[in-house]
Amino acid sequence: MSFSSLGLHADLLAVLDAVGYQTPTPIQSAAIPEVLAGNDVMAGAQTGTGKTAAFAVPLIQRHLARAPSDKAIRVLVLTPTRELAQQVHQSFVKYSQGLGLNAVVAYGGASINPQLEALSQGCDVLVATPGRLLELAFKELIDLSTLETLVLDEADRMLDMGFIIDIKRILKRLPASRQTLFFSATFNDEVFALSKTLLKQPKLIEVAERNATAAKIEQRFYEVDNQRKAGLIAYLIGSKNWQQVLIFTRTKQAVDELAKELAKDGISAATVHGDKSQGARDRGLEQFKAGQVRALVATDVAARGLDIEQLQYVVNYELPYNAEDYIHRIGRTGRAGQAGLAVSLVSNKEKYLVEDIQKLTGEQFMLQWLEGFEPNLLAQEEASSSKRQPSKKNLRAKALGQGGNNKARSGKPRRR
């Protein structure tokens, strides 16, 4: 199958050909006709398989079929993070070169004035994070009454980050008659529950087993004592001559501490987390993409929206408490059918998280020992007998910012 067989406009086909898109991926082949037909869609596919183009291309096609307008907002794409908003916006710009489509991106953590200036020039497609969109709406700086299509990109992540209240507030400002699209690499129970209230007879598209990892990503799990993790990462980067490595931690503090430890071993690293300004985050990403630093250490704020075509190595310094985040983290490598390696460092206290990942993905992983970094089993045994270990439930509650009553805070997005 080719893009031309999907009935796309000749000018759009020319742009896709110019950017190297000749053959649609499975998710694109399945989703583009449904979106063009005006159906609500709930689509899931592994990361790196072209999900953004699967909704962007048909929405650009619809723009070309529409008579010239006053640049009213026809499409709203909601994303959970600033990085993903930037990536989606860039995709719309790339796929619509010379086609007269105005795409604007709006997100918090940056000055609102340039975003308002861009909106004043006309906007067909608005890509936004929920917080900044509500700010624009509350101040009556945008008009959403002309909206035709709502896209929730990485819908599961939005719910995990506590955006459900913001989403409900946004929905009240949108036309009841609209097309709604859900796109994500993972679907959990919360996403399906939300889809039943928002989507009308949606077409469910799954081009691979739900919550599966990409086939060309090799996954290795090394058991190592927590205090030796930084040394093991430095050893792997140095001995294997890895030039571009994305490293994930769970907390902002761990990001900064690990970057300092790597610097001591002569490994340059940039950092990205929720406490950094948007400018600092952008500079860190650009340094990493340009090869000016060998490592990028980040919280899950970078798990979605970071697209580096040739990235080969991803390391989980700490496993995520949500197994779905594991899929998105390692999906930063092995993109567009390329091979990749995902290494996870597992302390004794994190072994239950491996079980959660296995349960979600349906895969089985063997914990390996690396010579020179073998875990201290005697110390593990002494520690387990000397104090009571916290339950899985309590560990997750603490990580997700939940109180002793085990109820999540009232819908406030967690900063990553």
Secondary structure, 3 states (H helix, E strand, C coil): CCHHHHCCCHHHHHHHHHCCCCCCCHHHHHHHHHHHCCCCEEEECCCCCCHHHHHHHHHHHHHHHCCCCCCCCCEEEECCCHHHHHHHHHHHHHHCCCCCCCEEEECCCCCHHHHHHHHHCCCCEEEECHHHHHHHHHCCCCCCCCCCEEEEECHHHHHHCCCHHHHHHHHCCCCCCCEEEEEECCCCHHHHHHHHHHCCCCEEEECCCCCCCCCCEEEEEEECCHHHHHHHHHHHHHHCCCCCEEEECCCHHHHHHHHHHHHHCCCCEEEECCCCCHHHHHHHHHHHHCCCCCEEEECHHHCCCCCCCCCCEEEECCCCCCHHHHHHHHCCCCHHHCCEEEEEEECHHHHHHHHHHHHHHCCCCCEECCCCCCCCHHHHHHHHHHCCCCCHHHHHHHHCCCCCCCCCCCCCCCCC
